[in-house]
Amino acid sequence: MSLTEDHNHLWKLLWEYDPNGLIAVDSDLYVRLVNPAFCRMFRTSAEDVIGQPASVILDDVEDFKKVWQTNSVIRGQFKEYPQYQLYVNQVIFAIEDEGIIASIMVDLSHDLDRKRELEKLKRETVKKVNEVVDHQMKVVQEIAGLLGETTAETKVSLLKIIHMIEHDVI
């Protein structure tokens, strides 16, 4: 195997085994290439998307247009694809010499699920704390009511005793 063949073989392996979703579209925003990770993330096959408008699978391709028109790079863009239960951090960049716009998508769906689960747990905890405080306030009001009643009864009894003592003394 020549050095060039070895080099190409290595690039092919990296393309195949990269855990990040990779997509390349042409300047007309038609899909030219996708790697297996992209296909897993978007539950599709390369045959089904190559040659199709990128908007078919990605919905919104405005960022791809912007990158092509301005020859800029968009880094650290978080995007959710709810229909695929997918949340990614993506980088979009143009390779003008090849006439393509590429995107690398890092799947953060697990992180989003954990974040949502944590938010749910926080909401449930706050709700439970409110219920406990409400219950404690109700109990305190009942205790205060009972103390008020017994204090009033004690005062009535003391007044009767005082009244009886005053009548006996006089």
GROMACS elastic network, one bead per residue, 0.5 to 0.9 nm:
[ bonds ]
;  ai    aj funct       b0    kb
    1     4     6  0.81476   500
    1     5     6  0.59933   500
    1     6     6  0.61442   500
    2     5     6  0.51325   500
    2     6     6  0.59974   500
    2     7     6  0.84019   500
    3     7     6  0.59512   500
    3     8     6  0.85602   500
    4     8     6  0.60973   500
    4     9     6  0.84445   500
    5     8     6  0.50758   500
    5     9     6  0.59859   500
    5    10     6  0.85173   500
    6     9     6  0.50254   500
    6    10     6  0.61630   500
    6    11     6  0.87016   500
    7    10     6  0.51716   500
    7    11     6  0.63616   500
    7    12     6  0.87062   500
    8    11     6  0.50750   500
    8    12     6  0.61220   500
    8    13     6  0.86106   500
    9    12     6  0.50612   500
    9    13     6  0.62183   500
    9    14     6  0.86701   500
   10    13     6  0.50931   500
   10    14     6  0.62218   500
   10    15     6  0.86143   500
   11    14     6  0.50408   500
   11    15     6  0.61196   500
   11    16     6  0.85869   500
   12    15     6  0.50222   500
   12    16     6  0.61441   500
   12    17     6  0.85844   500
   13    16     6  0.50489   500
   13    17     6  0.59708   500
   13    18     6  0.81766   500
   14    17     6  0.52398   500
   14    18     6  0.55396   500
   15    18     6  0.55510   500
   15    22     6  0.81908   500
   15    35     6  0.62739   500
   15    36     6  0.80979   500
   16    19     6  0.85424   500
   16    35     6  0.61755   500
   16    36     6  0.60634   500
   16    37     6  0.77421   500
   17    20     6  0.87028   500
   17    35     6  0.85275   500
   17    36     6  0.76752   500
   17    37     6  0.76640   500
   18    21     6  0.76033   500
   18    22     6  0.83878   500
   18    35     6  0.80457   500
   18    36     6  0.82557   500
   18    37     6  0.68560   500
   19    36     6  0.84859   500
   19    37     6  0.55936   500
   19    38     6  0.84912   500
   19   106     6  0.78486   500
   19   107     6  0.84653   500
   20    35     6  0.85827   500
   20    37     6  0.58737   500
   20    38     6  0.69776   500
   20    41     6  0.89582   500
   20   104     6  0.64264   500
   20   105     6  0.55069   500
   20   106     6  0.50154   500
   20   107     6  0.67825   500
   21    34     6  0.75758   500
   21    35     6  0.64659   500
   21    36     6  0.74931   500
   21    39     6  0.75478   500
   21    40     6  0.83196   500
   21    41     6  0.70280   500
   21    42     6  0.89597   500
   21   103     6  0.79206   500
   21   104     6  0.57372   500
   21   106     6  0.64923   500
   21   107     6  0.76380   500
   22    33     6  0.79021   500
   22    34     6  0.55738   500
   22    35     6  0.54979   500
   22    36     6  0.83284   500
   22    37     6  0.72541   500
   22    38     6  0.57190   500
   22   102     6  0.72768   500
   22   103     6  0.57872   500
   22   105     6  0.63310   500
   23    31     6  0.73153   500
   23    32     6  0.76681   500
   23    33     6  0.56078   500
   23    35     6  0.68167   500
   23    38     6  0.70574   500
   23   101     6  0.83202   500
   23   102     6  0.56402   500
   23   103     6  0.53938   500
   23   104     6  0.68282   500
   23   105     6  0.83985   500
   24    29     6  0.88987   500
   24    30     6  0.85455   500
   24    31     6  0.61154   500
   24    32     6  0.55383   500
   24    33     6  0.50587   500
   24    34     6  0.65095   500
   24   100     6  0.61900   500
   24   101     6  0.55815   500
   24   103     6  0.64780   500
   25    28     6  0.76703   500
   25    29     6  0.52271   500
   25    30     6  0.51845   500
   25    32     6  0.50684   500
   25    33     6  0.69405   500
   25    34     6  0.89746   500
   25    50     6  0.89510   500
   25    53     6  0.85343   500
   25    54     6  0.70125   500
   25    64     6  0.85580   500
   25    99     6  0.85738   500
   25   100     6  0.54312   500
   25   101     6  0.52949   500
   25   102     6  0.63633   500
   25   103     6  0.87046   500
   26    29     6  0.50989   500
   26    30     6  0.54782   500
   26    31     6  0.65954   500
   26    32     6  0.64204   500
   26    98     6  0.86176   500
   26    99     6  0.59463   500
   26   101     6  0.61808   500
   26   102     6  0.87423   500
   27    30     6  0.75049   500
   27    64     6  0.88873   500
   27    65     6  0.80015   500
   27    68     6  0.69991   500
   27    99     6  0.60899   500
   27   100     6  0.58449   500
   27   101     6  0.69421   500
   28    53     6  0.81828   500
   28    65     6  0.87713   500
   29    32     6  0.88239   500
   29    52     6  0.86490   500
   29    53     6  0.59197   500
   29    54     6  0.56664   500
   29    55     6  0.78240   500
   29    61     6  0.78221   500
   29    64     6  0.76407   500
   29    65     6  0.77323   500
   29   100     6  0.85279   500
   29   101     6  0.81010   500
   30    49     6  0.89091   500
   30    50     6  0.75576   500
   30    51     6  0.57258   500
   30    52     6  0.54382   500
   30    54     6  0.53121   500
   30    55     6  0.83546   500
   31    34     6  0.76321   500
   31    49     6  0.65069   500
   31    51     6  0.52420   500
   31    52     6  0.56675   500
   31    53     6  0.60913   500
   31    54     6  0.54613   500
   32    49     6  0.84987   500
   32    50     6  0.54132   500
   32    51     6  0.61304   500
   32    52     6  0.84156   500
   32   100     6  0.82731   500
   33    46     6  0.75210   500
   33    49     6  0.85697   500
   33    50     6  0.62163   500
   33    51     6  0.87017   500
   34    37     6  0.81913   500
   34    38     6  0.61267   500
   34    39     6  0.70094   500
   34    45     6  0.87359   500
   34    46     6  0.61146   500
   34    49     6  0.81294   500
   34    50     6  0.74218   500
   35    38     6  0.54170   500
   35    39     6  0.65321   500
   35    40     6  0.89477   500
   35    46     6  0.74537   500
   36    40     6  0.62300   500
   36    41     6  0.86294   500
   36    45     6  0.78802   500
   36    46     6  0.76426   500
   37    40     6  0.50684   500
   37    41     6  0.61312   500
   37    42     6  0.86104   500
   38    41     6  0.50575   500
   38    42     6  0.61202   500
   38    43     6  0.81933   500
   38    44     6  0.82759   500
   38    45     6  0.88428   500
   38    46     6  0.87997   500
   38   105     6  0.78610   500
   39    42     6  0.52475   500
   39    43     6  0.55404   500
   39    45     6  0.53589   500
   39    46     6  0.65228   500
   39    49     6  0.89455   500
   40    44     6  0.65843   500
   40    45     6  0.79578   500
   41    44     6  0.80106   500
   41    84     6  0.74040   500
   41    85     6  0.89201   500
   41    86     6  0.70681   500
   41   107     6  0.76698   500
   42    45     6  0.86094   500
   42    57     6  0.76466   500
   42    58     6  0.89799   500
   42    81     6  0.88426   500
   42    84     6  0.60654   500
   42    86     6  0.79271   500
   43    84     6  0.74038   500
   44    47     6  0.84197   500
   44    48     6  0.66327   500
   44    49     6  0.74765   500
   45    48     6  0.52813   500
   45    49     6  0.67409   500
   45    50     6  0.87197   500
   46    49     6  0.54279   500
   46    50     6  0.57740   500
   47    50     6  0.57179   500
   47    51     6  0.84476   500
   48    51     6  0.83036   500
   48    52     6  0.78087   500
   49    52     6  0.52758   500
   49    53     6  0.79612   500
   49    54     6  0.78964   500
   49    56     6  0.82013   500
   49    57     6  0.75635   500
   50    53     6  0.84125   500
   50    54     6  0.88072   500
   51    54     6  0.86419   500
   52    55     6  0.83146   500
   52    56     6  0.70331   500
   52    57     6  0.86632   500
   53    56     6  0.56977   500
   53    57     6  0.79333   500
   54    57     6  0.57968   500
   54    58     6  0.59028   500
   54    59     6  0.75485   500
   54    60     6  0.85223   500
   54    61     6  0.69753   500
   55    60     6  0.59310   500
   55    61     6  0.58731   500
   56    59     6  0.58770   500
   56    60     6  0.88856   500
   57    60     6  0.88318   500
   58    61     6  0.66304   500
   58    81     6  0.79148   500
   59    81     6  0.87112   500
   60    63     6  0.77461   500
   60    64     6  0.87763   500
   61    64     6  0.52553   500
   61    65     6  0.65107   500
   61    66     6  0.88036   500
   62    65     6  0.50526   500
   62    66     6  0.61426   500
   62    67     6  0.86375   500
   63    67     6  0.61023   500
   63    68     6  0.85727   500
   63    74     6  0.78672   500
   63    92     6  0.76891   500
   64    67     6  0.52041   500
   64    68     6  0.62830   500
   64    69     6  0.86671   500
   64    92     6  0.68279   500
   64    93     6  0.79169   500
   64    94     6  0.84083   500
   64   101     6  0.66563   500
   64   102     6  0.82515   500
   64   103     6  0.85355   500
   65    68     6  0.51780   500
   65    69     6  0.60772   500
   65    70     6  0.85174   500
   65   101     6  0.86539   500
   66    69     6  0.51511   500
   66    70     6  0.59406   500
   66    71     6  0.78586   500
   66    72     6  0.77178   500
   67    70     6  0.53869   500
   67    71     6  0.52398   500
   67    73     6  0.61158   500
   67    74     6  0.72178   500
   67    92     6  0.70773   500
   67    93     6  0.61930   500
   67    94     6  0.63402   500
   67   101     6  0.75339   500
   68    71     6  0.51916   500
   68    72     6  0.72588   500
   68    93     6  0.77987   500
   68    94     6  0.58819   500
   68    95     6  0.87576   500
   68    96     6  0.81566   500
   68   100     6  0.82160   500
   68   101     6  0.66601   500
   69    72     6  0.80525   500
   70    73     6  0.87501   500
   71    93     6  0.76130   500
   71    94     6  0.62232   500
   71    95     6  0.86152   500
   71    96     6  0.80023   500
   72    92     6  0.85534   500
   72    93     6  0.65849   500
   72    94     6  0.72557   500
   73    91     6  0.72176   500
   73    92     6  0.57840   500
   73    94     6  0.72649   500
   74    77     6  0.68092   500
   74    90     6  0.79195   500
   74    91     6  0.54872   500
   74    92     6  0.51221   500
   74    93     6  0.65772   500
   75    89     6  0.82946   500
   75    90     6  0.64996   500
   75    92     6  0.66669   500
   75    93     6  0.85311   500
   76    89     6  0.57087   500
   76    90     6  0.57987   500
   76    91     6  0.61143   500
   77    88     6  0.79857   500
   77    89     6  0.53745   500
   77    90     6  0.52030   500
   77    91     6  0.66287   500
   77    92     6  0.86357   500
   78    87     6  0.71708   500
   78    88     6  0.56122   500
   78    90     6  0.63372   500
   78   108     6  0.89494   500
   79    86     6  0.83874   500
   79    87     6  0.57696   500
   79    88     6  0.54048   500
   79    89     6  0.64220   500
   79    90     6  0.74591   500
   80    83     6  0.89394   500
   80    84     6  0.87583   500
   80    85     6  0.77815   500
   80    86     6  0.57977   500
   80    88     6  0.63476   500
   80    89     6  0.89145   500
   80   109     6  0.85928   500
   81    84     6  0.56539   500
   81    85     6  0.61822   500
   81    86     6  0.50341   500
   81    87     6  0.61426   500
   81    88     6  0.81954   500
   82    86     6  0.60478   500
   82    87     6  0.78131   500
   83    86     6  0.76281   500
   84    87     6  0.87009   500
   85   109     6  0.71683   500
   86   107     6  0.70564   500
   86   108     6  0.75488   500
   86   109     6  0.53032   500
   86   110     6  0.88405   500
   86   112     6  0.88861   500
   87   106     6  0.84128   500
   87   107     6  0.60698   500
   87   108     6  0.53203   500
   87   110     6  0.82935   500
   87   111     6  0.85449   500
   87   112     6  0.68796   500
   88   105     6  0.57591   500
   88   106     6  0.52446   500
   88   108     6  0.51405   500
   88   109     6  0.67788   500
   89   104     6  0.82737   500
   89   105     6  0.57278   500
   89   106     6  0.51661   500
   89   107     6  0.67539   500
   89   108     6  0.68271   500
   90   103     6  0.65448   500
   90   104     6  0.55057   500
   90   106     6  0.61881   500
   90   107     6  0.87500   500
   91   102     6  0.81474   500
   91   103     6  0.54152   500
   91   104     6  0.52981   500
   91   105     6  0.66730   500
   91   106     6  0.87857   500
   92   101     6  0.70417   500
   92   102     6  0.56933   500
   92   104     6  0.66943   500
   92   105     6  0.87425   500
   93   100     6  0.86679   500
   93   101     6  0.56676   500
   93   102     6  0.54414   500
   93   103     6  0.64184   500
   93   104     6  0.88647   500
   94    97     6  0.89280   500
   94    98     6  0.87643   500
   94    99     6  0.77155   500
   94   100     6  0.58902   500
   94   102     6  0.60594   500
   94   103     6  0.87195   500
   95    98     6  0.56429   500
   95    99     6  0.61203   500
   95   100     6  0.53636   500
   95   101     6  0.59897   500
   95   102     6  0.73538   500
   96   100     6  0.62755   500
   96   101     6  0.78686   500
   97   100     6  0.79743   500
   98   101     6  0.87900   500
  107   110     6  0.78234   500
  107   111     6  0.88283   500
  108   111     6  0.52407   500
  108   112     6  0.63612   500
  108   113     6  0.87346   500
  109   112     6  0.50430   500
  109   113     6  0.61344   500
  109   114     6  0.86054   500
  110   113     6  0.50555   500
  110   114     6  0.62093   500
  110   115     6  0.85832   500
  111   114     6  0.50658   500
  111   115     6  0.60826   500
  111   116     6  0.85851   500
  112   116     6  0.60813   500
  112   117     6  0.84508   500
  113   116     6  0.51461   500
  113   117     6  0.60621   500
  113   118     6  0.85443   500
  114   117     6  0.50043   500
  114   118     6  0.60691   500
  114   119     6  0.85756   500
  115   118     6  0.50695   500
  115   119     6  0.61752   500
  115   120     6  0.85927   500
  116   119     6  0.50139   500
  116   120     6  0.61050   500
  116   121     6  0.85413   500
  117   120     6  0.50339   500
  117   121     6  0.61424   500
  117   122     6  0.86175   500
  118   122     6  0.61502   500
  118   123     6  0.86515   500
  119   122     6  0.50247   500
  119   123     6  0.62109   500
  119   124     6  0.86044   500
  120   123     6  0.51257   500
  120   124     6  0.61512   500
  120   125     6  0.85256   500
  121   124     6  0.50882   500
  121   125     6  0.60239   500
  121   126     6  0.85987   500
  122   125     6  0.50411   500
  122   126     6  0.61510   500
  122   127     6  0.85315   500
  123   126     6  0.52094   500
  123   127     6  0.61484   500
  123   128     6  0.86181   500
  124   127     6  0.50358   500
  124   128     6  0.61083   500
  124   129     6  0.85975   500
  125   128     6  0.50491   500
  125   129     6  0.60928   500
  125   130     6  0.85465   500
  126   129     6  0.50867   500
  126   130     6  0.61485   500
  126   131     6  0.86205   500
  127   130     6  0.51418   500
  127   131     6  0.62708   500
  127   132     6  0.87564   500
  128   131     6  0.50160   500
  128   132     6  0.62194   500
  128   133     6  0.86510   500
  129   132     6  0.50771   500
  129   133     6  0.61487   500
  129   134     6  0.85124   500
  130   133     6  0.51272   500
  130   134     6  0.60205   500
  130   135     6  0.85101   500
  131   134     6  0.50820   500
  131   135     6  0.61252   500
  131   136     6  0.85934   500
  132   135     6  0.50700   500
  132   136     6  0.61283   500
  132   137     6  0.86108   500
  133   137     6  0.61025   500
  133   138     6  0.85725   500
  134   137     6  0.51277   500
  134   138     6  0.62547   500
  134   139     6  0.87321   500
  135   138     6  0.50784   500
  135   139     6  0.62617   500
  135   140     6  0.86212   500
  136   139     6  0.50660   500
  136   140     6  0.60726   500
  136   141     6  0.85569   500
  137   140     6  0.50034   500
  137   141     6  0.61203   500
  137   142     6  0.85886   500
  138   141     6  0.51287   500
  138   142     6  0.62584   500
  138   143     6  0.86784   500
  139   142     6  0.50187   500
  139   143     6  0.61296   500
  139   144     6  0.85050   500
  140   143     6  0.50293   500
  140   144     6  0.59981   500
  140   145     6  0.84376   500
  141   144     6  0.50054   500
  141   145     6  0.60257   500
  141   146     6  0.85794   500
  142   145     6  0.50055   500
  142   146     6  0.61946   500
  142   147     6  0.85729   500
  143   146     6  0.50514   500
  143   147     6  0.60522   500
  143   148     6  0.84418   500
  144   147     6  0.50172   500
  144   148     6  0.60078   500
  144   149     6  0.85633   500
  145   148     6  0.50355   500
  145   149     6  0.62143   500
  145   150     6  0.86975   500
  146   149     6  0.50457   500
  146   150     6  0.61380   500
  146   151     6  0.83984   500
  147   150     6  0.51809   500
  147   151     6  0.58941   500
  147   152     6  0.84232   500
  148   151     6  0.51076   500
  148   152     6  0.61075   500
  148   153     6  0.85947   500
  149   152     6  0.51165   500
  149   153     6  0.61545   500
  149   154     6  0.85614   500
  150   154     6  0.59817   500
  150   155     6  0.85043   500
  151   154     6  0.50307   500
  151   155     6  0.61631   500
  151   156     6  0.86411   500
  152   155     6  0.50889   500
  152   156     6  0.62238   500
  152   157     6  0.86388   500
  153   156     6  0.50929   500
  153   157     6  0.61832   500
  153   158     6  0.85877   500
  154   157     6  0.50747   500
  154   158     6  0.60876   500
  154   159     6  0.85446   500
  155   159     6  0.60443   500
  155   160     6  0.85690   500
  156   159     6  0.51116   500
  156   160     6  0.62647   500
  156   161     6  0.86969   500
  157   160     6  0.51034   500
  157   161     6  0.62471   500
  157   162     6  0.85915   500
  158   161     6  0.50093   500
  158   162     6  0.60047   500
  158   163     6  0.83749   500
  159   163     6  0.59311   500
  159   164     6  0.84809   500
  160   164     6  0.60547   500
  160   165     6  0.85178   500
  161   164     6  0.50282   500
  161   165     6  0.60659   500
  161   166     6  0.85061   500
  162   165     6  0.50923   500
  162   166     6  0.60712   500
  162   167     6  0.86123   500
  163   166     6  0.51878   500
  163   167     6  0.62873   500
  163   168     6  0.87413   500
  164   167     6  0.52036   500
  164   168     6  0.62595   500
  164   169     6  0.86565   500
  165   168     6  0.51535   500
  165   169     6  0.60937   500
  165   170     6  0.86529   500
  166   169     6  0.52110   500
  166   170     6  0.62491   500
  167   170     6  0.54587   500
